[in-house]
């Protein structure tokens, strides 16, 4: 029974070993750069979506009409609740 499914052995010759190391370094570098590119694309997408959401929320708030009321007027939503007190004995 084999211990490993895939064994990677570096070559024995000096030139072949140097080429093997350079190709490995190139592959790792390409993967690293690809990861950085994906990270920045995701970061830009998140920032753009967040900005669009903030602009939409701001647009909704800006569309509410405010009118000038006097100082004795309380603005807002309210409910009138009528409570009847029981008569005193």
WOZI-V7236 format. One record per pair of residues at least 4 apart in sequence whose C-alpha atoms are under 7 Angstrom apart, sorted by the first residue. I is the first residue (numbers start at 1). GAP is how many residues later the second one is. D is the distance in whole Angstrom. If there is no record, write none. Layout:
I_GAP_D, I_GAP_D
//
This chain:
10_7_6, 11_5_6, 11_6_5, 12_5_6, 13_4_6, 14_4_6, 15_4_6, 16_4_6, 17_4_6, 18_4_6, 19_4_6, 20_4_6, 21_4_6, 22_4_6, 23_4_6, 24_4_6, 25_4_6, 26_4_6, 27_4_6, 28_4_6, 29_4_6, 30_4_6, 31_4_6, 32_4_6, 33_4_6, 34_4_6, 35_4_6, 36_4_6, 37_4_6, 38_4_6, 39_4_6, 40_4_6, 41_4_6, 42_4_6, 43_4_6, 44_4_6, 45_4_6, 46_4_6, 47_4_6, 48_4_6, 49_4_6, 50_4_6, 51_4_6, 52_4_6, 53_4_6, 54_4_6, 55_4_6, 56_4_6, 57_4_6, 58_4_6, 59_4_6, 69_4_6
//
